[in-house]
C-alpha cells in the first residue's frame, strides 16, 4: 500500500467515510456546500496528492477583474502553499488546486486543509476576492453519502 493510499484510508476512517478507494480516485466530497476531491499526483502517485476545490462560477460582466485577482492570488499562493487557481473545462467554474506531499501531512491535516479551502470558496462566492462585490452566487446542491458524511464530520467540535 502506498503512502497516498494509507493517507486516504486514515482520512476516511477519521471522517467516517466509506469507499476510500473511490475517494482516492477523486470521488467528489461535499464540505459545507463546496465540492472537493483528492487524487494522487500524476507525477508521483505514491507520495503526492492534489486537492481540487470548486470555487464556483465567475459573475457575468466581472470576468476581467475576477480573473486578474485570481492570477494575483496564484502568484502569491503558489510558491508558499502550492495553491493555484484554474478553470474547469467540465464545469466551467473556477477551481482551486493545492499540491501536497503525502509524507508531510496526516489525515487530520488533510481534513483541515480541505475545510480551510472550502471556507475560502465560500468567501470567494461572496466577494470574488474583490472589494465591493455583490452578494454570493447561489450554491448548487450536491448529492452523495460520502460528501454529506464528510461535511457533518468536519463541522463537529
Secondary structure, 3 states (H helix, E strand, C coil): CCHHHHHHHHHHHHHCCCCHHHHHECCCEEECCEEEEEEECCCCCCCEEEEEEEEECCCCCCHHHHHHHHHHHHHHHHHHHCEEEEECCCCCCEEEEEEEEHHHCCHHHHHHHHHHHHHHHHHHHHHCCCCCCCCCCCCCCCCCHHHHHHHHHHHCC
